[in-house]
Amino acid sequence: MHIQKKTTLLVALLVVLGALVLWFSMKPAATKPSAAGAVPVKVVSVVEKDVPRFASGIGTVLSLHSVVIRPQVDGILTKLAVKEGQLVKKGDLLATIDDRSIRASLDQARAQLGESQAQLAVAQVNLKRYKALSVDDGVSKQTYDQQQALVNQLKATAQGNQAAIDSAQVQLSYTQIRSPVTGRVGIRNVDEGNFLRTSDAEGLFTVTQIDPIAVEFSLPQQMLPTLQRLIAAPDQALVKAYIGADGATGELLGEGRLSLIDNQVNTSTGTLRAKAEFDNAAQRLWPGQLVTLKIQTAIDKAALVVPPTVVQRGLEQPFVYRVVGDKVESVPVEMVYQDSDQHIIKGVNAGDQLVSDGQSRLKPGTSIQVLGDPPAVAKAGQAKP
């Protein structure tokens, strides 16, 4: 009986020991307490790099040449030589107009010229004869003068006939409508067989140049000195066009060069119009399209760059918190350039560790605990539903 009690007690002790071992093995490791009063913060390093500066604006894509194709003579449209949306080159045949009436007029003018030239030839022979006879008073001076006047008259008639021929040839050339520019054919307004008039305001269709293409935009008048400097520079300023209202997130459509600024400021809006030209072989820019432009106005060499969240606004000037050991110090800085993505500052050194998050609880000399980003596995686990 005594042995049985010992055995039972031993089993109970083993069970308790097993439970304790299991509990200690499953107990989470104790987190090392941070230093008393330390403020958790995130930090970034000051980066030194070349930073281009940009000015932004909203612009409208414009064709450098857009022509409404209209008839220059009345007649029936006999042929359309191009299709809607087709790319054509300058001088390509676009359409033809019935030319039979003009050709008949041309033939008539040529016949009249031949008749005038024959009459002129006879009159010139008679004039030469009268001139020889007038020496011996074979004909009167009056007869000679009349013959001279007839020759002059027939010369003028022949010139008029030649002018009629030239006019008819010009009219005949108008029956073949050729493209005045290289571009893209738009939607047509008439079909073959329609009677065209020169007074038709609508025209047959348009031919619009697509490549190269321009973008017109407006900037505040305060940008005038900068634009004048860019225009006068040996190399034209780089201009980037994006789709959408935000160039930072929009899709890049093309890169071009600043070409000109307007000769006056719009007094009602206080803005100045400017234009940039783009190579557009891929036809990503389209006439009438609204785009966001970013114009490179300068490049800061070896600039000290930090995220916008680093810089704090002080009463007198901006400042940053720089990490020194396990504490921070306040460093006044000068803002050189800023945008939504980054700030260029002076007053710190490349590689300095600056506080980017958690500044609200800081003051000079405050102890800090630098926080790192969550592990990648944890981030992936959090992203799962």
LOTORPA-565877 format. One record per residue (C-alpha): residue in three letters; x, z, y. Coordinates in Angstrom, 3 decimals, padded with zeros to 6 digits, always signed. Layout:
N
REC:residuo:c1:c3:c2
REC:Ala:X:Z:Y
...
***
This chain:
385
REC:residuo:c1:c3:c2
REC:Met:+000.000:+000.000:+000.000
REC:His:+002.824:+000.871:+002.304
REC:Ile:+004.565:-002.418:+001.497
REC:Gln:+001.365:-004.330:+002.236
REC:Lys:+001.129:-002.771:+005.744
REC:Lys:+004.743:-003.710:+006.473
REC:Thr:+004.078:-007.240:+005.380
REC:Thr:+000.996:-007.483:+007.589
REC:Leu:+002.907:-006.075:+010.581
REC:Leu:+005.747:-008.539:+010.012
REC:Val:+003.332:-011.470:+009.913
REC:Ala:+001.674:-010.288:+013.122
REC:Leu:+005.062:-010.045:+014.851
REC:Leu:+005.962:-013.544:+013.721
REC:Val:+002.666:-014.889:+015.075
REC:Val:+003.274:-013.193:+018.437
REC:Leu:+006.831:-014.498:+018.603
REC:Gly:+005.633:-018.018:+017.772
REC:Ala:+003.000:-017.824:+020.499
REC:Leu:+005.604:-016.649:+023.034
REC:Val:+007.982:-019.447:+022.075
REC:Leu:+005.187:-022.000:+022.381
REC:Trp:+004.091:-020.628:+025.785
REC:Phe:+007.619:-020.678:+027.211
REC:Ser:+008.212:-024.189:+025.919
REC:Met:+005.045:-025.509:+027.597
REC:Lys:+005.449:-023.570:+030.864
REC:Pro:+006.390:-025.918:+033.759
REC:Ala:+009.817:-025.424:+035.224
REC:Ala:+009.807:-023.291:+038.315
REC:Thr:+010.275:-025.296:+041.502
REC:Lys:+013.263:-024.247:+043.482
REC:Pro:+011.897:-022.790:+046.677
REC:Ser:+012.992:-024.507:+049.812
REC:Ala:+014.951:-022.700:+052.407
REC:Ala:+012.893:-020.256:+054.350
REC:Gly:+011.258:-021.951:+057.353
REC:Ala:+012.575:-025.461:+056.461
REC:Val:+010.316:-028.276:+057.682
REC:Pro:+009.818:-031.195:+055.269
REC:Val:+010.646:-034.529:+056.940
REC:Lys:+011.465:-038.119:+056.131
REC:Val:+014.536:-039.792:+057.566
REC:Val:+015.892:-043.319:+058.067
REC:Ser:+019.294:-044.677:+058.966
REC:Val:+020.052:-046.539:+062.191
REC:Val:+020.731:-050.187:+061.303
REC:Glu:+023.017:-052.484:+063.299
REC:Lys:+022.040:-056.174:+063.252
REC:Asp:+021.322:-059.229:+065.406
REC:Val:+017.703:-059.172:+066.571
REC:Pro:+015.885:-062.164:+068.120
REC:Arg:+013.388:-061.366:+070.844
REC:Phe:+010.037:-063.139:+070.914
REC:Ala:+007.155:-063.602:+073.337
REC:Ser:+003.729:-064.310:+071.826
REC:Gly:+000.755:-066.344:+072.971
REC:Ile:-002.284:-068.255:+071.747
REC:Gly:-002.045:-072.037:+071.850
REC:Thr:-004.004:-075.189:+071.059
REC:Val:-002.545:-078.038:+069.038
REC:Leu:-002.616:-081.343:+070.939
REC:Ser:-001.747:-084.876:+069.929
REC:Leu:+000.943:-086.528:+072.034
REC:His:-001.095:-089.757:+071.902
REC:Ser:-004.789:-090.071:+071.085
REC:Val:-006.440:-093.443:+071.785
REC:Val:-010.093:-094.468:+071.564
REC:Ile:-010.140:-098.000:+070.174
REC:Arg:-012.605:-100.081:+072.253
REC:Pro:-013.241:-103.850:+072.302
REC:Gln:-011.900:-105.805:+075.280
REC:Val:-014.136:-108.820:+074.659
REC:Asp:-017.757:-109.082:+073.591
REC:Gly:-018.375:-110.377:+070.088
REC:Ile:-019.327:-109.666:+066.497
REC:Leu:-017.064:-107.334:+064.516
REC:Thr:-016.008:-109.567:+061.635
REC:Lys:-013.511:-107.314:+059.845
REC:Leu:-012.286:-103.709:+059.698
REC:Ala:-008.709:-103.851:+058.417
REC:Val:-008.210:-100.068:+058.011
REC:Lys:-010.010:-097.169:+056.369
REC:Glu:-010.962:-093.818:+057.834
REC:Gly:-008.088:-091.333:+057.616
REC:Gln:-005.503:-094.059:+057.068
REC:Leu:-002.064:-093.718:+058.634
REC:Val:-001.156:-096.766:+060.732
REC:Lys:+001.888:-097.858:+062.682
REC:Lys:+002.030:-099.200:+066.212
REC:Gly:+001.059:-102.882:+066.152
REC:Asp:-000.861:-102.786:+062.852
REC:Leu:-004.064:-104.859:+062.738
REC:Leu:-007.123:-102.598:+062.941
REC:Ala:-010.076:-104.993:+063.329
REC:Thr:-011.017:-108.567:+064.234
REC:Ile:-013.808:-109.971:+066.429
REC:Asp:-015.445:-113.405:+066.117
REC:Asp:-013.199:-115.761:+068.142
REC:Arg:-014.951:-119.127:+067.816
REC:Ser:-016.358:-119.169:+071.335
REC:Ile:-013.000:-118.241:+072.877
REC:Arg:-011.167:-120.865:+070.827
REC:Ala:-013.652:-123.487:+072.075
REC:Ser:-012.964:-122.406:+075.660
REC:Leu:-009.228:-122.612:+074.977
REC:Asp:-009.540:-126.143:+073.585
REC:Gln:-011.620:-127.178:+076.617
REC:Ala:-009.023:-125.790:+079.025
REC:Arg:-006.253:-127.641:+077.203
REC:Ala:-008.225:-130.904:+077.398
REC:Gln:-008.765:-130.436:+081.118
REC:Leu:-005.065:-129.782:+081.566
REC:Gly:-004.262:-133.024:+079.723
REC:Glu:-006.645:-134.967:+081.948
REC:Ser:-005.156:-133.449:+085.104
REC:Gln:-001.631:-134.161:+083.946
REC:Ala:-002.540:-137.840:+083.246
REC:Gln:-004.098:-138.229:+086.679
REC:Leu:-001.094:-136.534:+088.244
REC:Ala:+001.289:-138.934:+086.496
REC:Val:-000.591:-141.994:+087.873
REC:Ala:-000.732:-140.469:+091.358
REC:Gln:+003.005:-139.763:+091.332
REC:Val:+003.762:-143.389:+090.311
REC:Asn:+001.574:-144.670:+093.175
REC:Leu:+003.216:-142.252:+095.576
REC:Lys:+006.650:-143.547:+094.649
REC:Arg:+005.445:-147.143:+095.150
REC:Tyr:+003.854:-146.333:+098.531
REC:Lys:+007.028:-144.640:+099.665
REC:Ala:+009.067:-147.763:+098.950
REC:Leu:+006.533:-150.012:+100.714
REC:Ser:+006.282:-147.749:+103.729
REC:Val:+009.909:-148.527:+104.579
REC:Asp:+009.004:-152.151:+105.366
REC:Asp:+005.568:-151.209:+106.681
REC:Gly:+004.002:-152.601:+103.473
REC:Val:+001.476:-149.735:+103.583
REC:Ser:+000.355:-147.614:+106.450
REC:Lys:+001.669:-144.094:+106.909
REC:Gln:-001.907:-142.819:+106.558
REC:Thr:-002.208:-144.340:+103.073
REC:Tyr:+001.103:-142.764:+102.069
REC:Asp:+000.040:-139.332:+103.385
REC:Gln:-003.289:-139.564:+101.523
REC:Gln:-001.471:-140.346:+098.300
REC:Gln:+000.848:-137.393:+098.863
REC:Ala:-002.170:-135.119:+099.351
REC:Leu:-003.711:-136.447:+096.128
REC:Val:-000.560:-135.637:+094.204
REC:Asn:-000.549:-132.090:+095.608
REC:Gln:-004.218:-131.706:+094.727
REC:Leu:-003.694:-132.844:+091.141
REC:Lys:-000.707:-130.479:+090.808
REC:Ala:-002.932:-127.578:+091.897
REC:Thr:-005.622:-128.693:+089.459
REC:Ala:-003.098:-128.783:+086.625
REC:Gln:-001.917:-125.277:+087.549
REC:Gly:-005.523:-124.084:+087.495
REC:Asn:-006.011:-125.652:+084.072
REC:Gln:-002.864:-123.905:+082.823
REC:Ala:-004.152:-120.593:+084.186
REC:Ala:-007.418:-121.144:+082.324
REC:Ile:-005.445:-121.747:+079.133
REC:Asp:-003.419:-118.534:+079.662
REC:Ser:-006.637:-116.576:+080.299
REC:Ala:-008.246:-117.984:+077.152
REC:Gln:-005.148:-117.093:+075.118
REC:Val:-005.312:-113.522:+076.413
REC:Gln:-008.995:-113.335:+075.532
REC:Leu:-008.179:-114.748:+072.106
REC:Ser:-005.553:-112.039:+071.537
REC:Tyr:-008.229:-109.418:+072.242
REC:Thr:-010.164:-110.606:+069.180
REC:Gln:-007.424:-109.036:+067.043
REC:Ile:-007.425:-105.305:+067.770
REC:Arg:-004.038:-103.737:+067.014
REC:Ser:-003.007:-100.105:+067.036
REC:Pro:-001.363:-099.044:+070.319
REC:Val:+000.279:-095.984:+068.679
REC:Thr:+001.464:-094.710:+065.325
REC:Gly:-001.068:-092.226:+064.014
REC:Arg:-004.094:-091.461:+061.879
REC:Val:-007.411:-093.329:+062.004
REC:Gly:-010.451:-091.170:+062.690
REC:Ile:-014.080:-091.516:+061.612
REC:Arg:-015.454:-094.959:+062.550
REC:Asn:-018.564:-095.380:+064.673
REC:Val:-019.480:-099.005:+063.814
REC:Asp:-019.578:-101.233:+060.747
REC:Glu:-018.686:-104.865:+060.202
REC:Gly:-021.336:-107.246:+061.538
REC:Asn:-022.184:-105.181:+064.637
REC:Phe:-022.093:-106.847:+068.048
REC:Leu:-019.507:-105.139:+070.226
REC:Arg:-019.538:-104.940:+074.000
REC:Thr:-016.766:-103.944:+076.341
REC:Ser:-019.196:-101.528:+077.993
REC:Asp:-019.572:-099.489:+074.773
REC:Ala:-018.256:-096.010:+075.618
REC:Glu:-018.084:-094.712:+072.058
REC:Gly:-015.566:-097.200:+070.723
REC:Leu:-014.826:-098.153:+067.131
REC:Phe:-012.789:-095.032:+066.240
REC:Thr:-009.750:-093.107:+067.445
REC:Val:-006.103:-093.313:+066.448
REC:Thr:-004.354:-089.973:+066.876
REC:Gln:-000.644:-089.313:+066.606
REC:Ile:+000.054:-086.488:+064.153
REC:Asp:+003.848:-086.457:+063.908
REC:Pro:+005.395:-085.298:+066.166
REC:Ile:+002.726:-083.091:+067.716
REC:Ala:+002.478:-080.623:+070.601
REC:Val:+001.051:-077.158:+071.208
REC:Glu:-000.107:-076.103:+074.656
REC:Phe:-000.242:-072.375:+075.436
REC:Ser:-000.418:-069.912:+078.320
REC:Leu:+001.794:-066.937:+079.143
REC:Pro:+001.641:-064.315:+081.932
REC:Gln:+003.191:-065.476:+085.187
REC:Gln:+005.785:-062.685:+084.845
REC:Met:+007.345:-064.824:+082.105
REC:Leu:+008.175:-067.616:+084.585
REC:Pro:+011.863:-066.633:+085.121
REC:Thr:+012.360:-066.368:+081.355
REC:Leu:+010.728:-069.758:+080.716
REC:Gln:+012.763:-071.382:+083.490
REC:Arg:+015.940:-070.000:+081.927
REC:Leu:+014.922:-071.314:+078.507
REC:Ile:+014.089:-074.772:+079.886
REC:Ala:+017.440:-074.968:+081.714
REC:Ala:+019.436:-073.887:+078.641
REC:Pro:+021.447:-076.569:+076.767
REC:Asp:+019.546:-075.838:+073.540
REC:Gln:+015.761:-075.835:+073.594
REC:Ala:+014.182:-072.480:+072.753
REC:Leu:+012.803:-072.008:+069.235
REC:Val:+009.015:-071.752:+068.954
REC:Lys:+007.166:-070.749:+065.772
REC:Ala:+003.487:-071.517:+065.166
REC:Tyr:+001.365:-069.313:+062.892
REC:Ile:-002.181:-069.583:+061.689
REC:Gly:-004.417:-066.694:+062.726
REC:Ala:-004.282:-064.255:+065.619
REC:Asp:-001.341:-062.181:+064.381
REC:Gly:+001.977:-063.916:+063.994
REC:Ala:+003.313:-061.006:+061.935
REC:Thr:+000.799:-061.578:+059.131
REC:Gly:-000.248:-065.194:+059.656
REC:Glu:+001.134:-068.134:+057.715
REC:Leu:+003.968:-070.048:+059.362
REC:Leu:+002.808:-073.601:+060.122
REC:Gly:+005.921:-075.009:+061.717
REC:Glu:+008.927:-074.537:+063.971
REC:Gly:+009.362:-076.483:+067.189
REC:Arg:+011.086:-076.412:+070.552
REC:Leu:+009.917:-075.520:+074.047
REC:Ser:+009.583:-078.804:+075.956
REC:Leu:+008.111:-078.091:+079.418
REC:Ile:+006.304:-075.659:+081.704
REC:Asp:+003.539:-076.572:+084.126
REC:Asn:+004.302:-077.125:+087.811
REC:Gln:+001.958:-074.390:+089.039
REC:Val:+000.483:-071.014:+088.111
REC:Asn:-003.242:-070.719:+087.460
REC:Thr:-004.288:-068.447:+090.332
REC:Ser:-007.588:-067.457:+088.698
REC:Thr:-005.964:-066.125:+085.511
REC:Gly:-002.396:-065.412:+086.627
REC:Thr:-001.034:-067.427:+083.711
REC:Leu:+001.363:-070.327:+083.364
REC:Arg:+000.832:-073.220:+080.976
REC:Ala:+003.674:-074.470:+078.793
REC:Lys:+004.105:-076.934:+075.948
REC:Ala:+006.180:-077.074:+072.779
REC:Glu:+006.774:-080.031:+070.461
REC:Phe:+006.850:-079.818:+066.661
REC:Asp:+007.936:-082.136:+063.878
REC:Asn:+004.820:-082.365:+061.721
REC:Ala:+005.661:-084.542:+058.724
REC:Ala:+003.697:-082.200:+056.435
REC:Gln:+000.694:-082.410:+058.841
REC:Arg:+000.119:-078.646:+058.783
REC:Leu:-000.593:-078.654:+062.512
REC:Trp:-003.825:-080.446:+063.400
REC:Pro:-005.141:-081.525:+066.817
REC:Gly:-007.577:-078.979:+068.240
REC:Gln:-006.351:-076.150:+066.000
REC:Leu:-005.834:-072.652:+067.475
REC:Val:-002.479:-071.084:+066.575
REC:Thr:-000.358:-068.091:+067.493
REC:Leu:+003.030:-068.908:+068.987
REC:Lys:+006.183:-066.816:+068.994
REC:Ile:+008.868:-068.025:+071.402
REC:Gln:+012.412:-066.835:+070.927
REC:Thr:+013.490:-065.645:+074.373
REC:Ala:+016.853:-064.025:+073.507
REC:Ile:+019.047:-062.579:+070.733
REC:Asp:+020.420:-059.038:+070.885
REC:Lys:+023.799:-059.017:+069.155
REC:Ala:+024.748:-055.924:+067.092
REC:Ala:+021.576:-054.123:+068.159
REC:Leu:+020.729:-050.619:+066.914
REC:Val:+017.353:-050.939:+065.191
REC:Val:+014.917:-048.231:+064.067
REC:Pro:+011.241:-048.187:+063.016
REC:Pro:+008.714:-047.468:+065.808
REC:Thr:+007.829:-044.064:+064.280
REC:Val:+011.326:-042.721:+064.999
REC:Val:+011.127:-042.748:+068.799
REC:Gln:+009.265:-039.878:+070.490
REC:Arg:+007.931:-039.896:+074.051
REC:Gly:+009.427:-037.172:+076.201
REC:Leu:+008.482:-036.029:+079.701
REC:Glu:+011.484:-037.745:+081.263
REC:Gln:+012.609:-040.297:+078.684
REC:Pro:+012.229:-041.179:+074.995
REC:Phe:+014.185:-039.185:+072.405
REC:Val:+014.855:-039.019:+068.666
REC:Tyr:+015.621:-036.215:+066.201
REC:Arg:+019.009:-036.731:+064.571
REC:Val:+019.928:-034.951:+061.338
REC:Val:+023.024:-032.720:+061.567
REC:Gly:+023.609:-030.969:+058.244
REC:Asp:+020.341:-029.274:+057.349
REC:Lys:+019.161:-029.095:+060.967
REC:Val:+018.098:-031.513:+063.679
REC:Glu:+019.108:-032.125:+067.254
REC:Ser:+017.232:-033.915:+070.046
REC:Val:+018.992:-037.019:+071.351
REC:Pro:+017.697:-038.891:+074.446
REC:Val:+017.673:-042.665:+073.969
REC:Glu:+017.122:-045.786:+076.032
REC:Met:+014.508:-048.306:+074.925
REC:Val:+016.064:-051.785:+075.030
REC:Tyr:+013.294:-053.735:+073.282
REC:Gln:+010.226:-052.890:+071.252
REC:Asp:+007.549:-054.616:+069.223
REC:Ser:+005.130:-053.634:+066.475
REC:Asp:+007.807:-053.813:+063.750
REC:Gln:+010.969:-052.376:+065.240
REC:His:+012.599:-050.824:+068.299
REC:Ile:+016.052:-051.459:+069.728
REC:Ile:+017.537:-048.302:+071.237
REC:Lys:+020.745:-047.013:+072.825
REC:Gly:+022.151:-043.487:+072.619
REC:Val:+022.788:-043.207:+068.863
REC:Asn:+025.273:-044.716:+066.422
REC:Ala:+024.847:-047.062:+063.483
REC:Gly:+024.300:-045.062:+060.285
REC:Asp:+022.892:-041.960:+062.015
REC:Gln:+020.094:-040.271:+060.081
REC:Leu:+016.975:-039.998:+062.259
REC:Val:+013.670:-038.320:+061.474
REC:Ser:+010.880:-040.858:+060.934
REC:Asp:+008.040:-038.530:+059.864
REC:Gly:+007.255:-034.874:+060.465
REC:Gln:+008.470:-034.588:+064.077
REC:Ser:+005.415:-032.597:+065.212
REC:Arg:+006.883:-029.335:+063.806
REC:Leu:+010.415:-029.910:+064.979
REC:Lys:+012.493:-028.689:+067.866
REC:Pro:+016.282:-028.724:+068.367
REC:Gly:+017.967:-026.538:+065.732
REC:Thr:+015.039:-026.521:+063.288
REC:Ser:+016.009:-026.401:+059.597
REC:Ile:+014.681:-029.315:+057.606
REC:Gln:+014.130:-030.390:+054.026
REC:Val:+014.527:-034.151:+053.551
REC:Leu:+011.792:-035.623:+051.397
REC:Gly:+012.362:-038.685:+049.241
REC:Asp:+009.901:-041.361:+048.202
REC:Pro:+007.821:-040.624:+045.082
REC:Pro:+009.314:-041.989:+041.846
REC:Ala:+008.308:-045.517:+040.959
REC:Val:+006.614:-044.309:+037.732
REC:Ala:+004.481:-041.881:+039.699
REC:Lys:+003.487:-044.584:+042.158
REC:Ala:+002.496:-046.894:+039.324
REC:Gly:+000.490:-044.102:+037.702
REC:Gln:-001.337:-043.396:+040.963
REC:Ala:-002.217:-047.043:+041.378
REC:Lys:-004.110:-047.065:+038.072
REC:Pro:-007.841:-046.349:+038.258
***
